[in-house]
Amino acid sequence: MRGTVIVLLLALACAAVFLTALPDGEDDRESGPACAATTVRTATADARLTGAFGAYGDDGARSDDWTGGDGTHSVRLPDGRVLWLFSDTFLGRVHAPPNPQGQPHAWRDGSAPMVRNSGVVMDRSGALERTLPTPLFADPAPGQWRWPVAAKVEPRTPGGDEDVLRVLLWTRATGTGPWIYGVPAATEVATLTLPDLRVEGITQISDQRGVADPEQRVLYGTTTADEGEWTYVFGGTDAQANARPTSHAYVARVPRGGLADPAAWEYWNGSDFTRTGKPRPVLGNGDRKGVGSAFTVVRTGGTYVLLTMAAGTEGLAQVTSYWSCSPTGPWHGPAEAFAPPLPKDAAGGAGANDPSGTAAAAPYNPQAHPAVSRPGRLVVSYDVNWLDPAAANAQANINRNVELYRPRFVSLRFEREG
């Protein structure tokens, strides 16, 4: 994500105790483990998945293939395939090391095309198979673009027999100043047919352009969680004005099968879900408690766990978690944080175009991936970009080392109290 490839000060994170999803309609708080405080016990690098995307990106057989991207989301399709969705994406080809500066990294030349979103299909065996035609979701207008976020297979209509794929989209528009990666504009939902993954249509859910302060605009869809016949859709604001921004988390709910119907959405107002009135945050105090504008939530046992970059003094280097017995909170935390591993030779220090010595690679954008997890472990991806106040410097560094702009994965184990 993040426009011209400037890293978003986003969210990553972790937590959850047991990953396998419950059957639709089952309330585990009544029939299974009770809600309990849940924290991360261990976080282990998942070299297999990280390596799979590295190998796929390095494969030079085609010039219209994915070679790197961020904003990583995934969804398992009914036939067993997994669709991986990305925001800002590089195509083209990757060249073998050393790069022209003599550094020992595979590299991408400066003419490599970038598109605003892409989809990569993983086959039933777990092999990355192909890149769908890009961009998967066309720009809505000049100076605007779409970033895909959470995706879900659901009935075309509530109670219907035909399943479709819904993909939540963030519409953003060109901005200046702190909004160099784009001003938040609207939440949309795309409907894709199955099994061919054809984009059938896009519906606007919430237009935020009437909110004068971009920091107060709420975009929904960073993550979803199911409970009974409801899909809970989480969203957040972008806090760009502070050195260590913390955003607020919000939640809406939609009946199963109703994601593409704006009239079906209900928003938490602080005491109840309603279709009108001002939404109220469920987490965030503008200081140490809060989220980035992207985070993830999983339901495990009887507990909801929210995963995000640590706020406040930890900056962008650490990952933390919150837990709750309800999507609306209260959310408890933050828990003790951990630092996700960065690519070799990418942590800290100055970039080749950064004589000040202040630029560094940083992780961001947490997402849980139940589709590729196994019982007892949760796979979480995070993106890595180069922090630099100049767009040209940031892009030059990620082209010099293609590992910087690809998803990396950790496998988490959790523990619960009681």
Backbone torsions as a table, in degrees:
resi	resn	phi	psi	omega
1	MET	NA	-159.9	171.1
2	ARG	67.0	63.1	167.2
3	GLY	37.8	-116.5	-176.3
4	THR	-76.5	25.8	175.5
5	VAL	77.2	35.0	169.0
6	ILE	-92.6	136.5	-176.1
7	VAL	-67.6	134.7	173.2
8	LEU	-74.9	141.2	172.2
9	LEU	-82.7	83.2	-169.4
10	LEU	-106.2	-154.4	-174.6
11	ALA	-125.2	143.8	172.0
12	LEU	-130.1	-170.5	164.1
13	ALA	151.0	-161.8	-175.9
14	CYS	-165.8	161.6	166.2
15	ALA	142.0	147.5	176.7
16	ALA	150.6	150.2	-171.0
17	VAL	-101.5	-36.3	-177.2
18	PHE	-146.2	128.4	-164.8
19	LEU	-91.9	-28.4	-170.5
20	THR	-56.8	133.6	-177.1
21	ALA	-75.3	146.8	177.7
22	LEU	-82.5	156.4	176.5
23	PRO	-58.8	147.9	179.3
24	ASP	-55.8	135.3	176.4
25	GLY	90.0	-9.1	-179.3
26	GLU	-89.7	129.1	178.7
27	ASP	-101.9	102.2	-174.2
28	ASP	-69.8	-16.4	178.4
29	ARG	-70.7	-16.0	176.2
30	GLU	-100.9	-39.1	-171.6
31	SER	-109.3	-8.8	-176.7
32	GLY	-128.0	-155.4	-178.5
33	PRO	-59.3	140.0	178.8
34	ALA	-74.0	161.1	176.0
35	CYS	-62.8	137.2	179.2
36	ALA	-153.8	155.7	176.6
37	ALA	-56.0	130.9	-174.2
38	THR	-131.1	128.3	-178.4
39	THR	-135.8	166.9	-179.4
40	VAL	-79.2	129.7	175.3
41	ARG	-92.2	-50.2	179.2
42	THR	-141.8	153.0	173.9
43	ALA	-132.6	116.9	-175.3
44	THR	-118.6	132.3	178.5
45	ALA	-58.9	134.7	177.1
46	ASP	-99.2	89.6	-175.8
47	ALA	-68.0	-28.3	-176.8
48	ARG	-65.6	-52.4	-179.0
49	LEU	-68.6	-41.9	177.8
50	THR	-58.6	-43.5	179.2
51	GLY	-67.1	-33.7	-179.7
52	ALA	-63.3	-43.1	178.1
53	PHE	-71.9	-32.0	175.4
54	GLY	-63.6	-45.6	-180.0
55	ALA	-66.1	-39.5	179.7
56	TYR	-65.9	-42.4	179.7
57	GLY	-67.3	-31.1	-178.5
58	ASP	-80.4	-17.8	-177.6
59	ASP	-65.0	119.1	-175.6
60	GLY	-96.8	21.2	-176.7
61	ALA	-65.8	-31.4	-178.6
62	ARG	-131.3	151.5	179.7
63	SER	-95.6	-6.4	179.4
64	ASP	-106.4	18.4	179.4
65	ASP	-89.3	159.2	173.8
66	TRP	-63.5	129.1	171.8
67	THR	-120.2	-6.0	177.2
68	GLY	172.5	152.0	179.3
69	GLY	-175.0	169.9	176.6
70	ASP	-134.0	-171.3	-175.5
71	GLY	68.9	42.4	-168.8
72	THR	-71.2	121.7	173.5
73	HIS	-134.3	159.5	179.8
74	SER	-145.9	158.0	176.6
75	VAL	-151.8	134.8	175.1
76	ARG	-82.5	132.4	179.8
77	LEU	-90.6	160.1	-176.4
78	PRO	-58.6	-27.2	-178.7
79	ASP	-88.2	6.4	176.3
80	GLY	98.6	-12.6	175.1
81	ARG	-73.0	163.0	174.9
82	VAL	-121.9	129.4	174.8
83	LEU	-98.6	124.8	175.8
84	TRP	-102.1	128.7	-178.5
85	LEU	-112.2	138.9	-179.7
86	PHE	-131.0	152.6	172.6
87	SER	-87.4	-130.4	-176.2
88	ASP	-49.0	128.0	-169.3
89	THR	-134.7	134.9	171.8
90	PHE	-95.2	137.8	173.3
91	LEU	-108.0	-150.8	176.8
92	GLY	84.2	-148.8	-179.0
93	ARG	-129.6	154.1	176.3
94	VAL	-106.9	138.9	-177.9
95	HIS	-104.0	147.4	-177.8
96	ALA	-69.1	151.9	177.2
97	PRO	-72.4	162.5	-0.5
98	PRO	-77.8	160.4	178.6
99	ASN	-82.9	173.9	-174.4
100	PRO	-58.4	-21.9	177.5
101	GLN	-87.8	4.9	178.2
102	GLY	83.3	4.6	179.9
103	GLN	-81.7	146.8	-171.3
104	PRO	-84.5	51.9	-179.2
105	HIS	-127.3	144.8	167.0
106	ALA	-60.2	146.4	-171.7
107	TRP	-138.8	163.1	-179.2
108	ARG	-124.9	133.3	-177.9
109	ASP	-77.2	162.4	-173.4
110	GLY	-68.1	-11.5	179.7
111	SER	-91.3	2.9	-178.4
112	ALA	-60.8	131.5	-179.5
113	PRO	-69.7	146.3	174.7
114	MET	-122.6	133.6	175.8
115	VAL	-117.9	160.9	-173.0
116	ARG	-79.5	-15.2	177.7
117	ASN	-163.8	161.0	-179.7
118	SER	-158.5	164.8	174.9
119	GLY	-133.3	134.1	178.2
120	VAL	-121.1	130.1	-176.4
121	VAL	-97.3	129.1	172.6
122	MET	-102.8	129.5	-176.6
123	ASP	-77.0	179.8	-173.9
124	ARG	-64.2	-24.2	-179.4
125	SER	-83.6	-8.1	-178.5
126	GLY	97.3	8.1	178.3
127	ALA	-92.1	136.8	175.3
128	LEU	-71.4	123.6	-165.2
129	GLU	-103.8	-48.8	-174.5
130	ARG	-163.7	158.4	173.0
131	THR	-98.7	128.4	177.3
132	LEU	-69.3	157.4	178.2
133	PRO	-52.4	135.4	-175.3
134	THR	-112.3	153.6	-13.2
135	PRO	-68.3	148.4	-179.6
136	LEU	-68.8	-34.7	179.3
137	PHE	-120.7	113.6	-174.3
138	ALA	-65.3	153.7	175.0
139	ASP	-61.3	137.5	179.5
140	PRO	-73.1	-25.7	-178.6
141	ALA	-168.3	163.6	176.2
142	PRO	-57.4	136.8	-179.6
143	GLY	78.3	7.2	176.8
144	GLN	-129.7	156.1	179.1
145	TRP	-152.6	171.6	-178.1
146	ARG	-122.0	132.8	171.7
147	TRP	-111.7	122.1	176.3
148	PRO	-73.7	142.4	176.2
149	VAL	-123.4	-123.2	-174.0
150	ALA	-66.9	151.2	178.6
151	ALA	-134.7	150.4	-175.4
152	LYS	-153.6	135.9	170.6
153	VAL	-85.0	127.9	-179.9
154	GLU	-151.1	166.3	175.6
155	PRO	-61.1	148.3	178.0
156	ARG	-57.6	-38.5	175.0
157	THR	-135.1	154.2	179.2
158	PRO	-52.9	127.3	-179.8
159	GLY	81.1	-1.0	-177.8
160	GLY	-76.8	165.7	-177.8
161	ASP	-95.3	-20.3	-176.5
162	GLU	-92.7	125.6	177.4
163	ASP	-91.1	144.9	173.4
164	VAL	-133.3	169.1	174.9
165	LEU	-103.0	124.7	173.9
166	ARG	-103.5	134.0	176.3
167	VAL	-123.6	121.5	175.1
168	LEU	-77.4	141.3	-175.5
169	LEU	-127.3	141.8	169.4
170	TRP	-103.2	120.4	173.3
171	THR	-90.5	130.2	178.6
172	ARG	-129.8	158.8	-177.4
173	ALA	-129.5	153.8	-179.3
174	THR	-55.7	134.6	179.9
175	GLY	-137.2	177.3	178.1
176	THR	-128.1	179.0	177.4
177	GLY	61.2	-128.2	-179.7
178	PRO	-72.3	-7.5	-176.3
179	TRP	-101.8	39.9	-177.0
180	ILE	-67.8	-19.2	176.4
181	TYR	-96.0	5.0	175.2
182	GLY	115.9	146.0	178.8
183	VAL	-90.4	131.0	177.3
184	PRO	-61.1	134.6	-174.9
185	ALA	-124.1	-47.5	-173.5
186	ALA	-162.4	159.0	169.5
187	THR	-104.6	132.5	177.7
188	GLU	-129.2	165.9	173.8
189	VAL	-131.4	125.7	175.3
190	ALA	-97.2	142.6	174.1
191	THR	-109.7	124.8	178.6
192	LEU	-116.3	138.4	177.7
193	THR	-77.2	155.0	178.6
194	LEU	-119.5	141.9	6.7
195	PRO	-94.8	5.0	-170.0
196	ASP	-82.6	-8.5	177.0
197	LEU	59.5	41.5	175.9
198	ARG	-89.7	131.7	178.4
199	VAL	-73.7	113.9	-176.0
200	GLU	-89.1	-34.0	-178.7
201	GLY	-178.9	163.7	179.7
202	ILE	-132.1	130.5	-177.7
203	THR	-117.9	133.1	175.6
204	GLN	-80.0	132.0	-179.5
205	ILE	-101.2	-45.9	-175.6
206	SER	-145.6	114.9	178.3
207	ASP	-93.1	118.1	-176.6
208	GLN	-102.5	4.1	-175.1
209	ARG	-68.3	-15.3	176.3
210	GLY	-81.3	-8.4	176.5
211	VAL	-85.0	114.8	-170.4
212	ALA	-62.6	-41.4	-177.9
213	ASP	-89.3	112.8	-179.2
214	PRO	-57.7	-27.1	179.8
215	GLU	-69.3	-15.7	179.9
216	GLN	-99.0	1.2	-179.5
217	ARG	-80.8	131.5	-177.9
218	VAL	-105.4	123.7	172.9
219	LEU	-109.7	130.4	-177.6
220	TYR	-101.0	150.2	172.8
221	GLY	119.4	2.6	178.4
222	THR	-58.2	-27.0	179.3
223	THR	-164.5	158.0	176.5
224	THR	-132.4	159.8	174.7
225	ALA	-145.6	144.8	-177.6
226	ASP	-104.4	142.9	169.1
227	GLU	-148.6	115.3	-176.9
228	GLY	58.8	-129.1	-179.0
229	GLU	-92.8	10.6	-179.6
230	TRP	-107.7	142.4	166.9
231	THR	-106.7	119.8	177.2
232	TYR	-92.6	126.3	-176.0
233	VAL	-113.9	118.2	-178.0
234	PHE	-95.1	148.6	178.2
235	GLY	-146.3	-178.1	-178.5
236	GLY	-162.2	173.0	175.0
237	THR	-101.6	167.3	175.2
238	ASP	-107.8	110.3	176.5
239	ALA	-94.0	101.3	-173.8
240	GLN	-105.2	-11.4	-169.8
241	ALA	-81.0	-22.6	-174.2
242	ASN	-99.6	158.2	-179.9
243	ALA	-64.2	-38.7	177.1
244	ARG	-121.6	81.2	-171.2
245	PRO	-70.2	143.5	167.9
246	THR	-126.6	128.2	-178.9
247	SER	-98.5	170.6	178.2
248	HIS	-101.3	143.4	176.5
249	ALA	-98.2	140.1	178.6
250	TYR	-126.1	164.3	176.9
251	VAL	-144.7	142.3	172.1
252	ALA	-125.7	168.0	174.8
253	ARG	-135.9	151.9	-176.6
254	VAL	-141.3	137.3	174.6
255	PRO	-61.0	144.9	178.6
256	ARG	-54.6	122.9	-176.6
257	GLY	98.4	-0.4	-174.6
258	GLY	-113.1	13.3	-175.3
259	LEU	-58.4	-33.4	-176.3
260	ALA	-90.0	8.9	179.9
261	ASP	-110.1	104.9	-178.3
262	PRO	-56.5	-31.6	-178.2
263	ALA	-72.0	-15.2	-178.6
264	ALA	-87.5	-11.8	-176.6
265	TRP	-77.3	135.8	174.3
266	GLU	-124.0	137.3	-172.4
267	TYR	-115.0	139.4	180.0
268	TRP	-70.3	125.1	-177.3
269	ASN	-108.4	11.1	-179.1
270	GLY	107.5	-21.2	178.2
271	SER	-138.4	-18.7	-177.1
272	ASP	-162.4	168.6	173.4
273	PHE	-93.3	127.7	179.6
274	THR	-137.6	163.3	179.1
275	ARG	-93.8	-9.8	177.9
276	THR	-131.0	166.9	179.0
277	GLY	97.1	173.4	-174.5
278	LYS	-86.1	123.6	176.0
279	PRO	-63.8	148.3	177.6
280	ARG	-119.9	143.9	-179.1
281	PRO	-69.6	154.2	175.1
282	VAL	-103.7	-12.0	179.9
283	LEU	-157.1	139.7	174.9
284	GLY	129.2	127.4	175.9
285	ASN	-125.4	11.7	178.3
286	GLY	77.0	2.7	-178.8
287	ASP	-129.1	-113.3	-175.2
288	ARG	-79.8	-26.8	178.2
289	LYS	-94.5	127.7	179.2
290	GLY	160.2	-175.1	-176.8
291	VAL	-132.4	169.4	164.5
292	GLY	-84.4	177.7	-178.9
293	SER	-72.7	-8.8	170.9
294	ALA	-130.0	134.3	178.6
295	PHE	-154.8	-177.9	-179.0
296	THR	-140.5	151.8	179.4
297	VAL	-131.9	135.1	174.1
298	VAL	-125.4	153.6	175.4
299	ARG	-108.0	122.3	-173.6
300	THR	-139.6	123.2	-170.9
301	GLY	61.0	-130.4	175.6
302	GLY	-100.8	18.8	-170.7
303	THR	-121.5	140.8	168.8
304	TYR	-96.1	136.5	178.8
305	VAL	-125.8	129.0	179.8
306	LEU	-106.8	131.4	-175.6
307	LEU	-114.1	127.6	-176.3
308	THR	-156.5	161.3	171.4
309	MET	-61.7	141.5	177.8
310	ALA	-64.1	137.2	-178.5
311	ALA	-94.4	171.9	174.5
312	GLY	70.4	-128.7	-169.6
313	THR	-67.2	-23.1	-178.6
314	GLU	-75.0	-17.1	178.8
315	GLY	60.4	-139.6	-175.9
316	LEU	-94.7	-0.2	-171.5
317	ALA	-84.7	-20.6	-168.9
318	GLN	-118.6	157.0	-179.3
319	VAL	-119.8	136.9	-179.6
320	THR	-136.7	-177.1	-177.1
321	SER	-149.0	159.6	172.6
322	TYR	-130.0	157.4	175.5
323	TRP	-134.0	155.2	-179.1
324	SER	-155.5	158.1	174.2
325	CYS	-90.0	-3.2	-177.6
326	SER	-149.0	150.2	176.1
327	PRO	-59.4	-26.1	-177.6
328	THR	-90.0	-0.1	180.0
329	GLY	89.2	-170.8	6.7
330	PRO	-70.0	143.8	178.9
331	TRP	-94.5	128.5	-176.5
332	HIS	-102.5	135.6	-179.1
333	GLY	143.9	-167.0	6.1
334	PRO	-78.8	151.0	176.9
335	ALA	-81.7	173.2	177.6
336	GLU	-58.7	135.8	-173.6
337	ALA	-92.9	163.7	172.2
338	PHE	-136.3	160.3	-178.6
339	ALA	-103.4	117.4	177.5
340	PRO	-70.8	145.4	-178.0
341	PRO	-68.9	143.4	178.3
342	LEU	-102.7	163.4	176.4
343	PRO	-57.6	153.3	178.7
344	LYS	-57.4	137.1	178.1
345	ASP	65.1	18.0	-177.2
346	ALA	-111.9	-8.6	-174.4
347	ALA	-90.5	125.2	174.0
348	GLY	70.6	177.9	175.7
349	GLY	81.0	-179.3	-177.1
350	ALA	-99.9	148.9	173.3
351	GLY	-81.1	168.6	-177.7
352	ALA	-61.1	-28.3	179.9
353	ASN	-103.8	19.9	-175.4
354	ASP	-128.7	80.2	-177.8
355	PRO	-66.0	-14.7	-178.8
356	SER	-72.8	-20.5	-179.6
357	GLY	77.9	13.2	-175.7
358	THR	-98.1	-17.2	-177.9
359	ALA	-77.0	150.4	179.3
360	ALA	-161.8	155.3	172.7
361	ALA	-72.2	145.6	-179.0
362	ALA	-144.6	145.3	175.3
363	PRO	-84.9	155.4	176.9
364	TYR	-164.6	172.0	171.5
365	ASN	61.8	83.4	178.8
366	PRO	-77.2	143.6	167.5
367	GLN	-150.5	133.3	174.6
368	ALA	-84.0	147.6	-176.5
369	HIS	-130.8	78.4	177.4
370	PRO	-57.2	-28.5	-176.5
371	ALA	-62.1	-24.5	-178.1
372	VAL	-122.4	15.3	178.1
373	SER	-93.1	170.1	176.4
374	ARG	-133.4	162.2	-176.9
375	PRO	-53.0	133.5	178.0
376	GLY	88.1	-10.9	179.1
377	ARG	-136.4	142.7	177.3
378	LEU	-115.7	124.5	175.3
379	VAL	-85.7	125.8	178.3
380	VAL	-124.5	131.2	175.2
381	SER	-97.3	159.3	170.0
382	TYR	-146.8	152.6	179.5
383	ASP	-100.9	158.2	-179.6
384	VAL	-132.3	130.9	177.5
385	ASN	-137.2	175.5	-178.3
386	TRP	-104.7	116.8	179.3
387	LEU	-74.2	121.4	-179.8
388	ASP	-161.4	135.6	-179.6
389	PRO	-68.8	-14.3	-179.2
390	ALA	-107.9	126.9	-178.0
391	ALA	-59.3	-41.5	-177.9
392	ALA	-62.4	-40.7	179.1
393	ASN	-64.7	-44.2	-178.9
394	ALA	-61.2	-47.0	-178.6
395	GLN	-66.9	-37.9	178.2
396	ALA	-60.4	-41.0	-179.1
397	ASN	-69.2	-39.0	179.7
398	ILE	-74.1	-23.6	173.5
399	ASN	-75.4	-30.7	178.1
400	ARG	-69.9	-28.8	-178.9
401	ASN	-138.0	98.6	-171.9
402	VAL	-67.4	-15.0	177.3
403	GLU	-65.8	-19.5	-176.8
404	LEU	-68.5	-29.8	-171.8
405	TYR	-117.1	48.6	176.8
406	ARG	-137.9	153.3	179.2
407	PRO	-66.7	144.0	171.9
408	ARG	-120.9	156.5	-170.7
409	PHE	-131.8	144.8	170.7
410	VAL	-127.9	152.9	175.9
411	SER	-109.8	122.9	-173.7
412	LEU	-106.9	139.3	166.6
413	ARG	-112.4	145.9	-175.9
414	PHE	-125.5	162.9	173.1
415	GLU	-134.1	150.3	179.8
416	ARG	-124.7	147.7	178.6
417	GLU	-80.6	144.5	175.8
418	GLY	83.5	NA	NA
